[in-house]
Amino acid sequence: MPFHRRSAPLVSICIPVHNTERHLPRCLGSVAEQDFPGLELVLINDNSSGKDEKGRSCKKIVRDFEKKSRIPVVYIEHFSYVPLLETRRELVEQAHGLYILMVDSDDFLAAGAVKTLYENAKESGADITCATERIYHLKDGNPQITENHYSVHKEGSLTGRAILDSWLNGESSAFLWAKVIKRELFLTAMNEIPYMDCSFSVDTPMYFFIAYYAKSYYGISDLVYYYLENEGITSNKEVSDLEVWRRQCTVSSCYSLLLTFEGDLSEEEKEGIRKMSRHFIRNSILRLRNCVIPALQPQAYEILCEYWGKDYVEAIEKLMEENQKPAQ
């Protein structure tokens, strides 16, 4: 049950948490510091069992946040594994804001981020308003901000199909963070996505349908978000658990959904999706070779083929080998 609810907030900050409690106080601290009255926090504890440096559980961290801030909180607990895509779906369904701002629990917001995003969204009338992020790393537990960006985004206005094409052409990213998106558009997009056991690259199918149905987009250069690089399931750290590897392979269902979508896509747009799929499976093969411990690689390869199809995996491997051959 939620701790507290308030009617009609303007922006709902939605945060999934799974064993990232050591970062959560920093993340929630950045939420508490936002100078924006029409805000709510929607947070799902996704069967998380971690502790922060003070020994606090996720629930205790959130309760302490609620006591110190005036921001209303919707807090939900999962007591068994729920795929991340379904957790994100639930976050949106439980939110009450006109706009949704997704935040990962190991990242944090820049000062004034919500106000900047909301005011630009309101002024432009855009369904999607996107701003800039920077990468940070941790040194002795403290954030070290870099000048690097993890993603790209298109600045200025886009309308109609140009929004989807901008993503397919690599001019903007599918990451849901550093964007405010109208909740009704989120709900429309999720109606196209069946229940999906997917916990990796879940932004891809959600943003595909958001961009497909969006009427307007507005990109700005303002810095609003800090992204922790090389942590969590998307990192390049050693993989010694086949369940972790299996969850990475679940992304195949996302691309299967997009590749079989019967909307009015052009052949160029369909090829853009196929190109993304080939790129992702190539990266998965490289991740298997470089990150999965040698003793588990045979089993990990079988899991990869189970999810993506052996013929497809072998075809991509063949292309990779051909691209490595020296020119004659």
Residue pairs with C-beta under 8 A, 6 or more apart in sequence:
2 73
2 74
2 75
2 76
2 94
3 62
3 63
3 66
3 73
3 74
3 75
4 66
4 72
4 73
4 74
5 40
5 72
5 74
5 96
6 40
6 72
6 96
7 96
8 96
8 98
9 38
9 39
9 40
9 72
9 96
9 97
9 98
10 36
10 38
10 39
10 97
10 98
10 99
10 118
11 36
11 38
11 39
11 40
11 97
11 98
11 99
11 100
11 101
11 114
11 117
11 118
11 180
12 39
12 40
12 41
12 42
12 95
12 96
12 97
12 99
12 100
12 101
12 183
13 31
13 39
13 40
13 41
13 42
13 101
13 103
13 114
14 42
14 43
14 88
14 91
14 92
14 95
14 100
14 101
14 102
14 103
15 27
15 41
15 42
15 43
15 44
15 91
15 102
15 103
15 104
15 105
16 43
16 44
16 46
16 84
16 87
16 88
16 91
16 104
16 105
17 24
17 43
17 44
17 45
17 46
17 48
17 58
17 105
18 46
18 47
18 48
18 84
18 105
19 48
19 49
19 50
20 48
20 50
20 104
20 105
20 106
20 232
21 48
21 50
21 51
21 52
21 56
21 57
21 58
21 61
22 50
22 51
22 52
22 53
23 105
23 106
23 107
23 228
24 52
24 58
24 61
24 105
25 52
25 61
26 108
26 143
27 103
27 104
27 105
27 106
27 107
27 108
27 109
28 41
28 61
28 62
28 65
29 108
30 108
30 109
30 110
30 111
30 113
31 39
31 41
31 65
31 69
31 71
31 103
31 109
32 65
32 68
32 69
32 71
33 109
33 111
34 109
34 111
34 112
34 113
34 114
34 115
35 111
35 112
35 115
36 114
36 115
36 118
38 97
38 118
39 71
39 97
39 114
40 71
40 72
40 73
40 74
40 95
40 96
40 97
41 65
41 71
41 72
41 73
41 74
42 73
42 74
42 76
42 91
42 94
42 95
43 62
43 73
43 74
43 75
43 76
44 76
44 77
44 78
44 87
44 90
44 91
45 58
45 59
45 62
45 75
45 76
45 77
45 78
46 78
46 81
46 82
46 84
46 87
47 78
47 79
47 80
47 81
47 82
48 57
48 58
49 57
50 57
50 58
51 57
52 61
53 141
56 64
59 75
59 77
62 73
62 75
65 71
65 73
66 73
74 94
74 95
74 96
76 90
76 94
78 87
82 90
83 196
83 197
83 198
83 199
83 202
83 250
84 198
84 199
84 200
84 202
85 193
85 196
85 198
85 199
85 202
85 205
85 206
85 254
86 195
86 196
88 102
88 176
88 202
88 206
89 190
89 193
91 100
91 102
92 100
92 183
92 186
92 187
92 190
93 187
95 183
97 183
98 182
98 183
99 117
99 118
99 121
99 180
99 181
99 182
99 183
100 180
100 181
100 182
100 183
100 186
101 114
101 117
101 177
101 179
101 180
101 181
102 176
102 177
102 179
103 109
103 177
103 225
104 177
104 227
104 228
106 228
106 231
106 232
107 177
107 225
107 226
107 227
107 228
108 143
108 225
108 226
109 224
109 225
109 226
110 223
110 224
110 225
110 226
113 131
113 224
113 225
114 180
116 131
116 220
116 222
116 224
117 129
117 131
117 179
117 180
117 224
118 180
120 126
120 129
120 131
120 218
120 220
120 222
121 129
121 180
121 218
124 157
124 216
124 218
125 216
126 157
126 216
126 217
126 218
127 181
127 182
127 185
127 214
127 215
127 216
127 217
128 163
128 179
128 180
128 181
128 182
128 185
128 210
128 211
128 214
128 216
128 217
128 218
129 179
129 180
129 181
129 217
129 218
129 219
129 220
130 153
130 154
130 172
130 178
130 179
130 217
130 218
130 219
130 220
131 153
131 178
131 179
131 219
131 220
131 221
131 222
131 223
131 224
131 225
132 149
132 153
132 178
132 220
132 221
132 222
132 223
132 224
132 225
133 149
133 150
133 151
133 177
133 178
133 223
133 224
133 225
133 226
133 227
134 145
134 146
134 147
134 148
134 149
134 223
134 225
134 226
134 227
135 145
135 146
135 148
135 149
135 150
135 226
135 227
135 228
135 229
136 143
136 144
136 145
136 146
136 226
136 227
136 228
136 229
137 143
137 144
137 146
137 228
137 229
137 230
138 144
138 228
143 226
145 226
150 175
150 227
150 229
151 173
151 175
151 178
152 170
152 171
152 172
152 173
153 172
153 173
153 178
153 219
154 166
154 171
154 172
154 217
154 219
155 219
155 220
155 221
156 218
156 219
157 216
157 217
157 218
158 166
158 216
158 217
158 218
158 219
159 215
159 216
159 217
160 215
163 211
163 214
163 216
163 217
164 208
164 211
164 212
164 214
164 269
165 269
165 272
166 172
166 211
166 217
167 173
167 174
167 207
167 208
167 211
168 269
168 272
168 273
168 276
169 272
172 219
174 203
174 204
174 206
174 207
174 208
174 211
175 203
175 207
176 203
176 206
176 207
177 225
177 227
178 224
178 225
181 210
185 210
185 213
185 214
186 206
186 210
188 209
188 213
189 206
189 208
189 209
189 210
189 212
189 213
190 206
190 209
192 209
192 261
193 205
193 206
193 209
193 257
194 257
196 205
196 250
196 253
196 254
196 257
197 250
197 253
198 205
198 250
198 251
198 253
198 254
199 233
199 247
199 250
200 233
200 234
200 247
200 248
200 249
200 250
200 251
201 234
201 251
201 254
201 280
202 251
202 254
204 251
204 254
204 255
204 258
204 276
205 254
205 257
205 258
208 258
208 273
211 217
212 263
230 236
230 237
233 244
233 247
233 248
236 287
236 290
236 291
237 291
238 291
238 292
238 293
239 245
239 248
239 287
239 291
239 292
239 293
239 296
239 300
240 292
240 293
240 296
242 296
242 299
242 300
242 303
245 288
245 292
245 296
245 300
245 303
246 303
248 284
248 287
249 284
249 303
249 304
249 306
249 307
249 308
250 307
251 280
251 284
252 307
252 308
253 307
255 273
255 276
255 277
255 280
258 273
258 277
259 270
259 273
259 274
259 277
265 273
278 316
278 319
281 308
281 312
281 313
281 316
282 316
282 319
282 320
284 304
284 308
285 304
285 313
285 316
285 317
285 320
288 297
288 300
288 301
288 304
289 297
292 300
301 313
304 313
305 313
